[in-house]
Amino acid sequence: MHGWQRGGIDYVQARKLFIKAAESNNPVAIYNLGHIYNYGLGIPRDDVQAATWYSKAEDLGSMSARNSLALFYAKG
């Protein structure tokens, strides 16, 4: 997400690009959407959206999403 830009990460723009990539069932983009919602990066934190995106990424075989989802539920 950093690239060669100066300054911080533009999470609002990243979210838009991840949504576009998620339309093609890209598991990395879908996982990253879960991460953005889980931690409230550039948007308000949303547990329902985080779990939804992590679950979709897990269904597509993302082990990172599986781990994040397990931690998400373990923390309550």
Residue frames as a rotation matrix with the C-alpha (Angstrom) as fourth column:
MET 1
0.562 0.827 0.000 0.00
0.827 -0.562 0.000 0.00
0.000 0.000 -1.000 0.00
HIS 2
0.337 -0.471 -0.815 2.95
0.333 -0.750 0.571 2.37
-0.881 -0.464 -0.096 0.45
GLY 3
0.716 -0.130 0.686 4.60
0.687 -0.046 -0.725 2.44
0.126 0.990 0.056 -2.97
TRP 4
-0.351 -0.912 0.211 6.82
0.883 -0.398 -0.249 5.42
0.311 0.099 0.945 -3.67
GLN 5
0.437 0.589 0.680 4.49
0.333 -0.808 0.486 8.09
0.836 0.014 -0.549 -2.33
ARG 6
-0.759 -0.624 0.184 5.61
0.105 -0.396 -0.912 10.46
0.642 -0.673 0.366 0.34
GLY 7
-0.391 0.613 0.686 3.74
-0.882 -0.462 -0.090 10.75
0.262 -0.641 0.722 3.58
GLY 8
-0.525 0.261 0.810 1.35
-0.493 0.682 -0.540 8.29
-0.693 -0.683 -0.229 5.14
ILE 9
-0.907 0.277 0.318 -0.82
0.411 0.748 0.521 5.62
-0.094 0.603 -0.792 3.63
ASP 10
-0.641 0.756 -0.133 -4.04
-0.767 -0.621 0.163 6.82
0.041 0.207 0.978 2.01
TYR 11
-0.881 0.285 0.378 -6.42
0.108 0.898 -0.426 4.22
-0.461 -0.334 -0.822 3.46
VAL 12
0.095 0.948 -0.305 -9.47
-0.288 -0.267 -0.920 5.84
-0.953 0.175 0.247 1.88
GLN 13
0.179 -0.116 -0.977 -7.97
-0.983 -0.072 -0.171 5.40
-0.050 0.991 -0.126 -1.60
ALA 14
-0.846 -0.530 -0.051 -6.65
-0.530 0.848 -0.021 1.94
0.054 0.009 -0.998 -0.71
ARG 15
-0.493 0.748 0.444 -10.15
-0.017 0.502 -0.865 0.86
-0.870 -0.433 -0.234 0.37
LYS 16
0.400 0.652 -0.644 -11.59
-0.652 -0.291 -0.700 2.01
-0.644 0.700 0.309 -2.95
LEU 17
-0.136 -0.555 -0.820 -8.97
-0.954 0.297 -0.042 0.03
0.267 0.777 -0.570 -4.87
PHE 18
-0.931 -0.176 0.319 -9.44
-0.290 0.888 -0.357 -3.06
-0.221 -0.425 -0.878 -2.70
ILE 19
-0.049 0.983 0.174 -13.20
-0.245 0.157 -0.957 -2.93
-0.968 -0.090 0.233 -3.29
LYS 20
0.410 0.145 -0.900 -12.57
-0.896 -0.118 -0.427 -2.84
-0.169 0.982 0.082 -7.04
ALA 21
-0.553 -0.698 -0.455 -10.18
-0.739 0.663 -0.119 -5.81
0.385 0.271 -0.882 -6.79
ALA 22
-0.732 0.334 0.593 -12.61
-0.297 0.627 -0.720 -7.66
-0.613 -0.704 -0.360 -4.51
GLU 23
0.292 0.875 -0.386 -15.16
-0.765 -0.029 -0.644 -7.63
-0.574 0.484 0.661 -7.34
SER 24
0.239 -0.315 -0.918 -12.84
-0.765 0.522 -0.378 -10.12
0.598 0.793 -0.117 -9.07
ASN 25
0.977 0.202 -0.074 -12.71
-0.099 0.728 0.678 -12.31
0.191 -0.655 0.731 -5.94
ASN 26
0.067 -0.997 0.022 -9.11
-0.115 -0.030 -0.993 -11.35
0.991 0.064 -0.116 -5.20
PRO 27
0.576 0.255 -0.777 -8.49
0.628 0.470 0.620 -12.94
0.523 -0.845 0.111 -1.76
VAL 28
-0.477 -0.803 -0.356 -5.67
0.868 -0.368 -0.334 -10.55
0.137 -0.468 0.873 -0.85
ALA 29
-0.740 0.280 0.612 -7.83
-0.104 -0.946 0.307 -7.50
0.665 0.163 0.729 -1.55
ILE 30
0.332 0.933 -0.140 -10.74
-0.048 0.165 0.985 -9.04
0.942 -0.320 0.100 0.34
TYR 31
0.232 -0.364 -0.902 -8.48
0.921 0.380 0.083 -9.84
0.312 -0.850 0.424 3.31
ASN 32
-0.791 -0.606 0.084 -7.15
0.563 -0.775 -0.287 -6.27
0.240 -0.180 0.954 3.27
LEU 33
-0.260 0.794 0.550 -10.70
-0.249 -0.606 0.756 -4.93
0.933 0.060 0.355 3.39
GLY 34
0.601 0.436 -0.670 -11.27
0.461 0.495 0.736 -7.02
0.652 -0.752 0.097 6.52
HIS 35
-0.223 -0.809 -0.544 -8.10
0.967 -0.111 -0.231 -5.55
0.126 -0.577 0.807 7.99
ILE 36
-0.779 -0.034 0.626 -9.18
0.137 -0.983 0.118 -1.98
0.612 0.178 0.771 7.18
TYR 37
0.196 0.942 0.272 -12.57
-0.280 -0.212 0.936 -2.49
0.940 -0.260 0.222 8.85
ASN 38
0.481 -0.052 -0.875 -11.12
0.691 0.637 0.342 -4.43
0.540 -0.769 0.343 11.80
TYR 39
-0.302 -0.736 -0.606 -8.68
0.944 -0.319 -0.084 -1.65
-0.132 -0.598 0.791 12.69
GLY 40
0.669 0.654 -0.353 -10.69
0.593 -0.756 -0.277 1.35
-0.448 -0.024 -0.894 11.47
LEU 41
-0.415 -0.907 -0.077 -8.03
0.587 -0.331 0.739 2.49
-0.695 0.261 0.670 9.02
GLY 42
-0.999 -0.010 0.040 -9.33
0.035 -0.707 0.706 5.62
0.022 0.707 0.707 7.32
ILE 43
-0.201 0.979 -0.027 -12.91
-0.261 -0.027 0.965 4.75
0.944 0.201 0.262 8.28
PRO 44
0.081 0.284 0.955 -14.81
-0.996 -0.012 0.088 4.00
0.037 -0.959 0.282 11.50
ARG 45
-0.905 -0.405 0.133 -14.12
-0.421 0.898 -0.128 0.52
-0.067 -0.172 -0.983 12.90
ASP 46
0.145 0.973 -0.179 -16.85
-0.987 0.155 0.042 -1.96
0.069 0.171 0.983 11.91
ASP 47
-0.506 -0.378 0.775 -16.77
-0.584 0.812 0.014 -5.47
-0.634 -0.446 -0.631 13.41
VAL 48
0.428 0.747 0.509 -19.56
-0.038 0.578 -0.815 -6.80
-0.903 0.329 0.276 11.19
GLN 49
0.869 -0.150 -0.472 -17.84
-0.494 -0.213 -0.843 -5.66
0.026 0.965 -0.260 8.00
ALA 50
-0.133 -0.984 0.114 -14.47
-0.990 0.138 0.035 -6.96
-0.050 -0.108 -0.993 9.24
ALA 51
-0.326 0.064 0.943 -15.87
-0.310 0.935 -0.171 -10.43
-0.893 -0.348 -0.285 9.94
THR 52
0.738 0.668 0.101 -17.72
-0.081 0.236 -0.968 -10.46
-0.670 0.706 0.229 6.61
TRP 53
0.663 -0.540 -0.518 -14.62
-0.717 -0.259 -0.647 -9.62
0.216 0.801 -0.559 4.57
TYR 54
-0.383 -0.809 0.446 -12.36
-0.887 0.457 0.066 -11.96
-0.257 -0.370 -0.893 6.54
SER 55
0.022 0.488 0.873 -14.89
-0.167 0.863 -0.478 -14.79
-0.986 -0.135 0.100 6.03
LYS 56
0.921 0.312 -0.233 -15.05
-0.249 0.014 -0.968 -14.15
-0.299 0.950 0.091 2.28
ALA 57
0.240 -0.920 -0.311 -11.26
-0.930 -0.126 -0.345 -14.20
0.278 0.372 -0.886 2.04
GLU 58
-0.420 -0.341 0.841 -11.11
-0.659 0.752 -0.024 -17.40
-0.624 -0.564 -0.541 4.09
ASP 59
0.515 0.706 0.486 -13.64
-0.096 0.611 -0.786 -19.01
-0.852 0.358 0.382 1.74
LEU 60
0.911 -0.232 -0.341 -11.24
-0.375 -0.122 -0.919 -18.18
0.172 0.965 -0.198 -1.10
GLY 61
0.712 -0.597 -0.370 -8.39
0.540 0.802 -0.254 -19.96
0.449 -0.019 0.893 0.69
SER 62
0.174 -0.667 0.724 -6.62
-0.314 -0.735 -0.601 -17.11
0.933 -0.122 -0.337 2.50
MET 63
0.096 -0.239 -0.966 -4.76
0.788 0.612 -0.073 -18.49
0.609 -0.754 0.247 5.50
SER 64
-0.904 -0.402 0.147 -4.08
0.260 -0.789 -0.557 -14.93
0.340 -0.465 0.818 6.70
ALA 65
-0.321 0.877 0.358 -7.83
-0.647 -0.479 0.593 -14.34
0.691 -0.041 0.722 6.77
ARG 66
0.386 0.432 -0.815 -8.37
0.226 0.812 0.537 -17.59
0.894 -0.392 0.216 8.65
ASN 67
-0.397 -0.635 -0.663 -5.85
0.829 0.060 -0.555 -16.53
0.393 -0.770 0.503 11.30
SER 68
-0.928 0.060 0.367 -7.26
-0.136 -0.973 -0.184 -13.00
0.346 -0.221 0.912 11.55
LEU 69
0.001 1.000 -0.024 -10.80
-0.483 0.022 0.876 -14.32
0.876 0.010 0.482 11.83
ALA 70
0.226 0.007 -0.974 -9.76
0.629 0.763 0.152 -16.73
0.744 -0.647 0.168 14.60
LEU 71
-0.752 -0.561 -0.347 -8.09
0.635 -0.474 -0.611 -13.89
0.178 -0.679 0.712 16.53
PHE 72
-0.686 0.581 0.438 -11.08
-0.386 -0.801 0.458 -11.65
0.617 0.145 0.774 15.86
TYR 73
0.353 0.886 -0.301 -13.47
-0.211 0.389 0.897 -14.16
0.911 -0.253 0.325 17.45
ALA 74
-0.016 -0.438 -0.899 -11.05
0.800 0.534 -0.274 -15.08
0.600 -0.723 0.342 20.25
LYS 75
-0.925 -0.375 0.058 -10.90
0.288 -0.793 -0.537 -11.44
0.247 -0.481 0.841 21.36
GLY 76
-0.291 0.911 -0.291 -14.70
0.888 0.144 -0.437 -11.23
-0.356 -0.386 -0.851 21.34
